[in-house]
């Protein structure tokens, strides 16, 4: 089930988002910094959602009109359609189109988004992101 994220989800979200980032470009923020950002910025704007199964949070989505800001699945939850369901939900909130950024080295994410109809439209050298790592902007149009 997809539901709005709550303060009770924050530690879990921050931990698995931090963990899964180790596979591509490690986060420049510790788990506590990610928690702070979710609690103080994302929860108040009401843009974060989780995918929960049998009481366990398996994935997190942060989305605003036209933009997917965050989409992370807990380690071991990929390949089960969880990310696809969250992305379908995001598309329903922005039926005309979505954009997002991912790191160029994150081949798994790039393949996933391509399967879901996203097209790579802009590549950077990473100078504009905190990690200073090359990234790519993707677009989905209905």
WOZI-V152494 format. One line per field, one symbol per residue. psi: psi as a letter, one per 20 degrees, with the letter a starting at -180 (. if undefined). Layout:
psi: ???
This chain:
psi: qprpqrhiigggggghggghhhieoqqiqrghhgggggghggghikjpqqopolipohrpppproipohpopqqpiiqjjjghgghhggghhhmihrqqrqrqhimhggggghghjjqppipprjihjrhikqprppqqpp.
